[in-house]
């Protein structure tokens, strides 16, 4: 069987993860099924990681205002780095890996096995809180960590840095769409997929780095693909229109010539008659000259009119096809205009989203989005539960 893998940026609510309080989307009666790997005080972890480097840094300072008294508070109140990061990993979804099903138990086993190698794989990510939740709709794993780098040439020689921590582990970003974070997440997905494979589950990789794109970016990409498809289809339809126009142009002179020929024959047939010879009797003239000529004229006229009506019918059929193709082409143009307008609106929303990220910081924005997603998911689960209860009551 196949299952998806989801990796999301968490809000970093350590108290919620450790179940010091319960949200609406948790079932306290199943909380005993959760797995708590560690739950350390982050301030203690900061002392462990950075106190020696902080002392070396402070010893070099000649100005009192450059001395750092509390490194955790400096990072927490600053804008360059987050004090810690959280990822949430999930196998499958509510429909195929429900926490209360046998498949949900298998997901729990897979996530547990995956976590056992996490610290070894990530020596520059100091994990201080990790919890596997079975009291929500789908089993999932929260991992909170402090990223750090050593041997730094500026600031503390050991300091907080997500970018440098991942770079030290071999993930070096080159473009906006291929950052250290996106490379690392992809690698962790592959480690999780390897554990899944050992349990007979194939990773249904949909190729979405879309956990790292905003929803607006994703919609913008979708609309861009739509526009490209419509452009191609419109070009194809326009080519058909052009071919039909060319055929009509080629047929039009032939139809016109046939009409003129028919008119010439019908205006004054006597003009086409030969003169009678001297001493030629009327009967001989009629039988030898007029009658054969008339039969030839009738034969030609019949052929001309058959050809004329065939061409006229073909002309009218092509004209109808041309009109239909033109109408479809017009509808594609209208649709293309609508999609282009929607794409323009989405670009404005993306710019607003980027302004928001610059104003409150990308990490805070991610946390807010994740909170909104979890709230939406909880509301969906609540509605499903209400519907199931209503169905049971109706029976």
Helices and strands as residue ranges (DSSP letters): E 2-3, E 5-9, H 14-17, G 28-33, E 35-39, H 42-60, G 64-66, H 71-77, E 85-91, H 102-116, H 118-121, E 125-133, E 140-149, E 159-160, H 162-168, H 180-198, E 202-203, H 215-267, G 269-272, H 282-285, I 286-290, H 291-360, H 362-394
